[in-house]
Every structure is written in structure tokens, then in C-alpha cells.
Amino acid sequence: MRRPSAALAPAEKIAPSTKVGDQAREAEAPVASSALAAGRDVPVDHDRVAEIRKALETGTYPLIPTEIADALIASGLYGKVGK
């Protein structure tokens, strides 16, 4: 049995997303507080952090929502970030 087709409108163009640097910085607070809670014993690759920060500021860092979600779930941070 075939479904009657509804009138279809052409797809609208999607506006590009805003860059991370343009968004409010309030999302950084949970990350900063969790870093403080971890103490000074956590090894940090400062060169890699600077590289990622520069890529985020210039809009060249590949943000892939599914990978971000998978990493949050795997780390146990899902539901805890932003609270």
C-alpha cells in the first residue's frame, strides 16, 4: 500500500553554527572546577592544550557531536557537566 505523498517544500539553507569563541564562556566553569578538584597530580600536555585552544579560536578544530557525546558518556561526565 502506498502512502499518499504530501506536498514537499524545498529544503531551507541551514545557517552556519557560531564559533566556540563567540559563545558565552559560562560553559568553561565546570571544566575549570573539575580540573581544580583533580589536584596538581594530573599530567597535562600544555603544548597540545595550546594547539587545541588555537584551533578552537580560529574555527579549524573539528567538532564532531557524536564523538563528544561518546567521550562524555565513556568518562562518566554525562549528566554532571553544567551542574
C-alpha positions as CSV (number, residue, x, y, z in Angstrom):
1,M,0.0,0.0,0.0
2,R,1.4,3.4,-1.0
3,R,1.1,6.4,1.3
4,P,-0.3,9.5,-0.4
5,S,2.6,11.9,-0.8
6,A,2.3,15.3,0.9
7,A,3.4,18.5,-0.9
8,L,7.1,18.9,-0.3
9,A,8.8,22.2,0.0
10,P,12.4,22.7,-0.9
11,A,14.9,22.4,2.0
12,E,16.0,25.7,3.5
13,K,19.6,26.6,3.9
14,I,21.0,26.0,7.4
15,A,22.8,28.9,9.0
16,P,26.4,28.1,9.9
17,S,26.9,27.5,13.6
18,T,28.6,30.1,15.8
19,K,32.2,29.6,16.6
20,V,33.1,28.4,20.1
21,G,34.8,31.7,20.9
22,D,31.6,33.6,20.2
23,Q,29.6,31.7,22.7
24,A,29.3,32.6,26.4
25,R,32.2,31.4,28.5
26,E,30.0,30.1,31.2
27,A,30.3,26.5,29.9
28,E,34.0,26.6,30.9
29,A,33.2,26.8,34.6
30,P,32.5,23.1,35.2
31,V,35.7,22.2,33.3
32,A,37.8,24.6,35.4
33,S,36.3,23.4,38.7
34,S,36.8,19.7,37.8
35,A,40.4,20.4,37.0
36,L,40.8,22.1,40.4
37,A,39.2,19.1,42.1
38,A,41.6,16.7,40.4
39,G,44.5,18.4,42.0
40,R,48.0,19.1,40.8
41,D,48.9,15.4,40.1
42,V,47.1,15.3,36.7
43,P,49.6,15.3,33.8
44,V,48.8,18.0,31.2
45,D,50.3,18.3,27.8
46,H,50.4,22.1,27.7
47,D,51.6,22.2,24.0
48,R,48.5,20.1,23.0
49,V,46.2,22.3,25.0
50,A,47.6,25.4,23.3
51,E,47.2,23.7,19.9
52,I,43.6,22.8,20.6
53,R,42.8,26.3,22.0
54,K,44.3,28.0,18.9
55,A,42.3,25.7,16.6
56,L,39.1,26.4,18.5
57,E,39.7,30.2,18.3
58,T,40.3,30.1,14.6
59,G,37.4,27.7,13.9
60,T,39.6,25.0,12.5
61,Y,39.1,22.4,15.2
62,P,36.8,19.6,14.0
63,L,33.8,19.4,16.4
64,I,32.0,16.1,15.9
65,P,29.0,16.0,18.2
66,T,28.8,12.2,18.2
67,E,32.4,11.8,19.3
68,I,31.9,14.4,22.0
69,A,28.8,12.6,23.3
70,D,30.6,9.2,23.2
71,A,33.5,10.6,25.2
72,L,31.3,12.3,27.8
73,I,29.4,9.0,28.3
74,A,32.6,7.0,28.5
75,S,34.2,9.3,31.0
76,G,31.2,9.3,33.3
77,L,30.6,13.0,32.9
78,Y,27.3,12.7,31.2
79,G,24.7,14.4,33.3
80,K,27.3,16.0,35.5
81,V,28.6,18.8,33.2
82,G,27.0,22.1,33.7
83,K,25.6,21.3,37.1
